[in-house]
Amino acid sequence: MYNERPRSVSNNEIQPSNKRALIGGVKELGHVVLYVGDLEMSRQFYSDILGFNEIPRIGDTFAVFSSGRTHHELLLIQVGTDANPIPPEPRIGLYHIGLKVGESDDELRGAVARLKAAGIEIEGMADHTVTHSVYIKDPDGNEIELYIDVQPAIWQKDPKAIVAPTRPLRL
């Protein structure tokens, strides 16, 4: 088995991937697969609310979405409303999915206004120094971070900025 633990990134560098890793390094996060209770409700949320494009459907137990970056970024698999719900926090597993929704506070502000107008509850907002983030939940309770990058040069030059204390976000 793999005996040498990959080193952590130092405070003055961010590298594309850890090429010394057992598999040679991850190139990018490709896609997310979620089990959902009600496929139609989730389809509408991810397409009509978040704007993912659905790839033509085959059957009625799953839906595949893409933003156009790659073949698919999101796969929803219906397991039915009798499935076990997401347990309350604290829990092990997925915390949230982060989706970049623009380049400016104006775009994020507009997204928040449209979410509120559609009756989508804003769970929280945060200034993470490297991102300005708004949190919502999908129909099954999965948390989604909608964010914009804030001056990428900050974290590219100083990776410690990624773990800066969270501040309230005021849009």
MARSEFI-805066 format. One line per 3 residues: number of its first residue (from 1); their letters; for each residue x, y, z of C-alpha. Coordinates in steps of 0.5 Angstrom, whole numbers. Layout:
NUM	a	X/Y/Z  ...
REM end
This chain:
1	myn	0/0/0  2/7/0  7/9/5
4	erp	9/16/4  4/21/6  3/27/1
7	rsv	6/33/3  1/39/5  2/45/1
10	snn	6/50/4  4/57/6  7/60/-1
13	eiq	5/56/-6  -1/53/-9  0/47/-14
16	psn	-5/44/-20  -5/37/-17  0/33/-12
19	kra	4/29/-18  7/25/-12  0/22/-10
22	lig	-1/14/-11  -6/16/-18  -1/21/-20
25	gvk	-6/27/-18  -13/29/-19  -14/34/-25
28	elg	-21/37/-23  -27/36/-20  -31/33/-25
31	hvv	-38/31/-23  -43/30/-17  -48/25/-16
34	lyv	-54/26/-11  -60/21/-9  -66/25/-9
37	gdl	-73/24/-7  -77/27/-12  -74/27/-19
40	ems	-78/32/-22  -78/37/-16  -70/37/-16
43	rqf	-70/37/-24  -74/44/-23  -69/46/-18
46	ysd	-63/45/-21  -65/47/-28  -70/53/-27
49	ilg	-67/56/-20  -60/54/-21  -59/54/-29
52	fne	-56/48/-31  -58/45/-38  -61/38/-37
55	ipr	-58/33/-42  -64/30/-46  -67/25/-42
58	igd	-67/17/-42  -72/14/-37  -75/17/-31
61	tfa	-71/15/-25  -65/20/-27  -63/26/-30
64	vfs	-56/29/-32  -54/36/-32  -48/40/-35
67	sgr	-46/48/-35  -43/46/-42  -36/46/-39
70	thh	-36/38/-39  -41/32/-41  -44/33/-34
73	ell	-43/36/-28  -49/33/-24  -53/27/-24
76	liq	-59/26/-20  -62/19/-18  -69/18/-16
79	vgt	-69/14/-10  -76/16/-8  -79/20/-2
82	dan	-79/14/3  -71/14/3  -68/16/9
85	pip	-67/24/10  -60/27/11  -59/27/18
88	pep	-58/33/22  -51/36/23  -46/34/26
91	rig	-46/29/21  -40/25/17  -41/26/9
94	lyh	-42/32/4  -43/39/8  -44/43/1
97	igl	-43/44/-6  -40/50/-8  -43/53/-15
100	kvg	-39/59/-18  -45/64/-20  -41/70/-23
103	esd	-36/75/-22  -38/81/-18  -42/83/-12
106	del	-48/85/-17  -49/79/-20  -49/75/-13
109	rga	-54/81/-11  -58/80/-17  -58/72/-16
112	var	-60/73/-8  -66/78/-11  -69/73/-16
115	lka	-68/67/-10  -72/71/-5  -77/73/-11
118	agi	-78/65/-12  -79/64/-5  -72/60/-4
121	eie	-70/61/3  -63/64/4  -60/60/9
124	gma	-54/64/10  -49/69/7  -41/70/8
127	dht	-35/74/6  -30/68/6  -24/73/4
130	vth	-23/69/-3  -31/68/-4  -37/72/-3
133	svy	-42/66/-1  -50/65/-1  -52/59/2
136	ikd	-59/55/0  -62/48/0  -64/44/-5
139	pdg	-71/40/-4  -68/34/-1  -64/39/4
142	nei	-57/39/1  -53/45/2  -51/49/-4
145	ely	-46/55/-4  -47/60/-9  -41/64/-10
148	idv	-37/69/-13  -29/69/-13  -26/76/-10
151	qpa	-20/78/-13  -17/71/-14  -10/74/-14
154	iwq	-11/74/-6  -11/67/-5  -6/66/-11
157	kdp	-1/70/-8  -3/68/-1  -6/61/0
160	kai	-7/63/8  -13/67/5  -17/61/4
163	vap	-17/60/11  -18/67/14  -24/68/19
166	trp	-31/68/16  -34/75/16  -41/77/15
169	lrl	-43/79/8  -47/85/7  -49/85/-1
REM end
